[in-house]
Structures are given as C-alpha cells and as structure tokens.
Amino acid sequence: METRKAGPLRFDIGGMHCAACSSRIERVVGRMENVERIAVNLATAKAQIWLKPGTESETVPLIMERVARMGFLEDVGLGYLTLAR
C-alpha cells in the first residue's frame, strides 16, 4: 500500500465577499472528518483542501454540500463551487 501524500484538491468558490466569508469556510470545512488542512484565498476565490488519503470520493460531495448550505451557492449568478483539477 502506497503511503505517499496526495496534493491538495482545488476548488473555485464564488459568493465570498469578505475575509469573514473565507474564514468561515476554513473553520467549518477544516473541522470536517477526513479534512487534514484547508486554505481559502478570498482574492482569487479559490480553496485548496488536503484530505486523508483514499477519502476523496466520499468527502468531496460532503464538502460541496456543506459549502452550499453555508450560502455560497444560493444565487447561481453570483455563487459557484467547482472542483478544479
């Protein structure tokens, strides 16, 4: 079994308007199971998320759902969340 750490997943997140928005995403997602680390950049509207190896398929949908519930997807014209490869 390979123990190499994978790089971060990159997400585009729309609808952030201030540092409190990006801090809230970091705090909420950072506490989720299987999330090892998260860094959100307000200026570029991007997040990098490091997950425990082998948990991507179960964790990514949960992250997207959680961020949507936080209100960052409620207006299709302003908010978006995509997994950028």
N, C-alpha and C positions, 0 to 999 in steps of 0.2 A: 504494500500500500504506500503510495506516494504521500509525503508529508509537506511538500512544497506549498508555501502560502500563495494563494492567488492574489492578483492585483485587485484594485477596487472596482466596483461597478459604478458607472457614471450615469447620473440621472439629470435630465433637464427638468427644472421645476419653475412653473410660472405662477404669477399671482403674489409673489413676495414683494412687499412694499417698504419694509424697514428692517433694521437689524433684529428687532424683536421677532419678526417672522422667521428669519433664518435660525435664530437661537432656539425658538420653539421647536422647529423641525429637528434640530440637532438633539435637543433634550428628549423629545418624545421618541424619535426613531432610535436614538442611541441607547435607550432603555429596553428596546425590544429584544426578544430572545433571538439568538444567533447573530446579532449585530455586534461586531467587535469594535468598530470605530466608524465615525461619520464626520465629514467636513462639508459644510454648506457655504457656498460663496454667493452672497447677495448680489454683487456687481455683475457676475456672469450668469446668475440664475441656474447654477449647477451644484450638484451634490456628488460627493464620492463616498461610497459606502463599502466598508470591508466586512465580509460575512465569514462566519465559521465555514471551513471547507466542507463541501458537499451539501450545503443547505440552501443554495441559490433558488432551486425550483420551488421550494416551499415558502421561502422568506420573501422573495421579490413581490409576489402578489399581495402579501400581507402589508408590506411597506407601502405599496401603491394605494391600497385601501385606506391605510391609516392616514397618509398624507391627504388623500381626498376628503376624509372625514374631518380633517383639520381646516377644510375650507379652501384649499388651493386649486380645486377643480370645479368649483361651483359655477363659474362663468366661462363657457367654452371660448369666448373671445379673448379672455384675459389669462385664464389659468390652463396649464398643461403640465403633465408629468409623463415623461417618456424615459425608457431605459436606453441610454446612448451607448452603443458598443464601440 
